[in-house]
Amino acid sequence: MAFTIPKENYTGKVYDVELGIGDKAIKVGGESTLPFISFEGEMPNRPAIAIEIQDMPPDDWPVGVKKVYEKVSGDPVSWARYCQDELKADAVAFRLISTHPDQKDTKPEDAAKVVSAVLNAVTVPIIILGSEHIEKDTQVLKAVSEAAKGKNCIIGKAQEENYKTIAAVAMANNHKLIAMSQLDVNLAKQLNILLTQMGFVKERILTDPMSSALGYGLEYTYSVMERIRLAALQQNDAAMQPPLVCDIGKNVWKTKETIAAEAELPEWGSLEERGIIWEAMTAAGMIMAGANLLIMRHPKAIELTKKLIEELR
C-alpha cells in the first residue's frame, strides 16, 4: 500500500508585498503554506534580510559587531553603500537613532536630509526606522517620509500611540508601513484593523509582532507568530495576512551571551563566534515561525541565515 503524505488545506494566503524600485526591488510574503512546507502550498519569495545601519556611530553595539563597520559607521552614506556593494544586502534598514531626545535630538528636517542622501546613494530597498520615541518619531517620520517620496520605502514603526500620523504620511507618500504591537496576537490584529479603517491599504502593511532574542523569550515570540500565521492561512483572516518583519539585531546584540568577556566566562568560548551564532540562531527561529523580513547586523550571521534559508527551500 502506497504511503500518502497527509496534507493540510489552507484557504488563506499571506499578502505579497514589493519593496523598493527598479531592478533591486524585492518581494516578500506571498506564501499559501506554513514556512518551508512546500508540499502543502506555495512559498514564492524567500525571507529577505535587511542590514541595519544608523545615522550615528553605534556606541552601544558590542565590539564584535561594531568593528565590522568601524571604517564606514561614521557616515551613513558610506555605510549604506558598503552594505549594498560589499555585503550584497537585500535591503538596508536605516535607524534614525540620533533623533531620540536622549541622543542628539536631531531635528526632523536634518534627519530628512540624511535620508535623502542615503536614498540617492543606493538602489536597494530602504527601511526607514525611527528611534522608537513615540512623540519624536511622529515628527521625524513625517519629514523623512516626504523626503523619500517615490522610493517605495518601508516606514516604521507605527504603534497604537502614533499610528494615525505615521500611517497618514506613509499613505500620502506611497510607502509601505511597519505596524508594531507588543507580543500579542489580538493587539497585532487590532492595529492592522485600525490602519485599514483609516484608509491604509492592507496589502501595504507589514506586521512586527515585537521579536526577541534566543534565550530571552524566543519561544513566546515564536508562539505569537505561529498563531498569526495560522489565523492568516487556516481562518483566512485578512487582518493577519501581512508579511511578518522581525527586528532581531537590536535584541540579540544586547544579551549577556553577546557581550560577556571571554575572561569572565571562558567556558562559553570565543566572544565573536558566540555573538554570530546567537544572532543566526535567533534568525533561524524567526524564519521557522514565519518571518518574511529580518533586520540583522553581523554579516557572518546573515551569511549563515541565508545558507539555512536556501537549504530549507
N, C-alpha and C positions, 0 to 999 in steps of 0.2 A: 504494500500500500504506500503510495507516494506521500511524502510529507508536504503539507501546505503551510506556509508561513502565515500565522494569524496576523491580521492587519486591522488597524483602527480606521474608521472612516470619518473624515473631518469635513464639516460644512463651511468652515470659515477659512480666512486667508489673511496673512499679515500684509499691510499696505507696502507697496513698492515705492520707495522714495529716492529721487535723484538729487545728488548734491554737487554743487559746482557747475561750471560751464565749460564748453569746448571739449577737446579730446581727453582732458584729465577728469571730466565728470565721472562720478561713480554712482552706483545704485546699491541701496541696502534694503533688506526686507524682502517681501515677495513670496515667502515660503508658505506652503499649504500643509506642512507637517511639523512635528516636533524636531528639534535640532538634529540634523545629520541622519534622520531615519528616512533615507531616500526611497525605500521601497513602499512607503506609505503616502508619499506625496512629493512635491517639488520643492527644491531649495535653490532657486536660480542664481542667487547672489551670495557669495561667501561673506562672512563677517569682515568688516573693514576695520582698520586700525589707524587712528589719528595720533600723531606725536604731539605732545604738549610742549608749547613754548610760553614764555611770559614776556611782559613789557618791561621787566626789570630783572637784573640778575637774581637768581633764586637763592637767597641766603639761608633758607630753611630746608633745602634739599640735602640729603646725606652726600658725603664726598664721593661715594661710589657712583652716583648718577650725575652729580654736579660736574665732575671733572670731564665727563664725556663731551659737555658743551661749553667748557670754560673759555675756548677761543672765540665763540660766537654769541654767548649769552648776554653780552653787554649791548648787543644791537639786535632788536627783533627782526629786522630785515635780513641780516646775515644768518640769523638762527633759522628763520623760515626757509631760506634758500638752501641751507645745509640739510635740513630735513627732507626737502624735496629732491635736491640734486644728488646728495651723497647717501642718504638713508632710504631713498625711494619711498617716502611716506605716501600712503593712500590719501591722507588729508592732514592738515595742521590744525591743532586746537590752540587758539591764541587766548591765553588767560590774562585779563587786564587787572592783574593783582595790585598794581601801583595806584589804582583808583580808590582802593579801600581807605577810609578815613584814618585807619591806624598805620597805613603805609605812607605813601606820598600824597594821598588825597588828590591825585591828578584830576584836572578839570575834564569834563566830558568832551569839550572841543579839542583838547590836546590829545585825548585818547583817540578821537576820531581821526586825527592827522596821522597817528602812528598806524592805525588800522588801514588807512588808505595806502600808506607806504608799503605795508606788507602785501596787501592785495595787488598792488602794481608790480610787486617783485616776483610773485609766484603764480603758478597756474593751477595748482592742486586745490581742491575744495578747502574752504576755511570755516572752522567753527569758532565763533566769537563768544567768549565767556566772560562774564563779569567777575567781580571779586566775592560774590555771594554776600554782599552787604545790601539788604533789601532796598533801602531808600536810595543809596548811591547808584546801584545797578539800574534802577528805573531811569535815572537821568543819563547815565553813561550809555546804556544800550539803545536809548532813543537816538543819541548823537551818532553812534557808530553804525547803527542800522541804516541811517540816512546816508552816511559816507560810503557804505558798502552796497548801495542800491544797484541792482542789475547783476550782482555776482552770485546770486543763489546760495547765500551762506546759511549756516545754522546759527541762530541767535539763542543765547540762553544764560541763565536758566530762569524760566518763568515759574514762579511759585504762587501759592494761594494768596500771599500778601501783595504781590505786584503783577499778577498775570495780565490784568486788563491793559495796562500801559505797554508792557513789553509785547504782548500779542498784537496790539494795535499798530505799533511801529514795524513789527516784523511783517504784518499783513500789508501795510502801506508800501513797504519797500521790497515786497515779493521774496521774502526769506522763509526758510523753514524755522521751526521753533522747538526747543527742548522744554518739555514740561516736567518739572521735578516735584516729587512728593516724598513723604517721609516713611519709606518702607512699609507701605500699607496698600493692599490691593484696592480697597474701596476709595482711598484718597486719590490714588492714581486715576481711577475711573472717573471720580467726581471732577477732577481738574480738567481732564480731557473733554468731559461733557460741557463744563463751563466755557471752555475755549470755543467749542463748536457753536454754543448758543450765542456767543457774541460775533459769530460770522467767520471764525477761523476755519479754513478747510481742513477736515480731519486727516486727509491724506498728506498734509504738510507738517504733521506733528510727530515728534519723536519723544518717547517716554523714558525718563530717567527715574528708576524706582529707588534711587539712592543706594548704590552698591557699597560693599565693604570689603575688607582685605581678608586673606586667608588667616584663620585663627582668631578673627575679630568679628564674627557674626556672618561669615560667608554662607553658612548653611541656612540662616534666616533669609538672607538676600536671595539665595537660590530658590527657597520655597515660595517667596513672593513672586519672583519672576516666572516660576513654573506655573503658578496659579493664573498669572496674567496670560501666559501663552495658552493654557488650556481653555480659558474663557474665550480667547480670540478664535481658537480653532474648533473646539467642540461646541461652544454655545453661539458661535458666530456673532460675538459681541463687538460691535463696531468701535466702541469706546476703548476696547482693549487691543485693537489691531494695529496701532502704530508700531514701527520698529523700536527696539529697546537699545538705549545707549548706556554704557557703564563707564563712569569716570573713575578708573581704578588707580591711576598713578598717584594721585594726591592722597589716597587712603593707604596704599602699600608703603610708600616711602616715608612714613612717619611711625611705623611699627617698630617695636623693640628689635625684632629679628633683622631689620634692615639698617639699624643704627648702632647696635651694641658692639663695642670694640672687641676684636679677637682676643686682646689681653684679658678682658673681663670674662669672656666665655669661650675659651679655646676649643672646647668640645663641640661648638657649633660650626667650626670650620671657617673658611675664608669669608670675610665680610662681603666682599664684592660679589662672589658667586652666590652667597646666601640671598642677597637682595635681588639679584637677577632671577633666581629660582622662585623667590616669593612672589614677584610680580607676574612671572609666567604661570605659576600655579593658580594664582588668583584669576588671571585671564582665562585659563582653561576651565575653571568652574563657571565663569560667566558665559562663555560661549556654549557650554553644555546646557546652561539654563535658558538660553535663547537670545543672548546679546547679539545685536546686529552691528553695533559700532562700539569699539573700545577706545578709550583715551588713555594712552600709556606713555611712559617716559624712557626707559632704558632700551637702546637699540638691540641688545642681545636678548632681552626678554621678548621683545617684539619678534625677533627672528625665530625664537623657539615657538612662539604662539602661532606664527604664520605656518611653520612646519607642521604643527599639530593640526591646524585647520585643513591643510592640504591632505594630510593622511586621513582625516575623518571624512573628507569629501570623496 
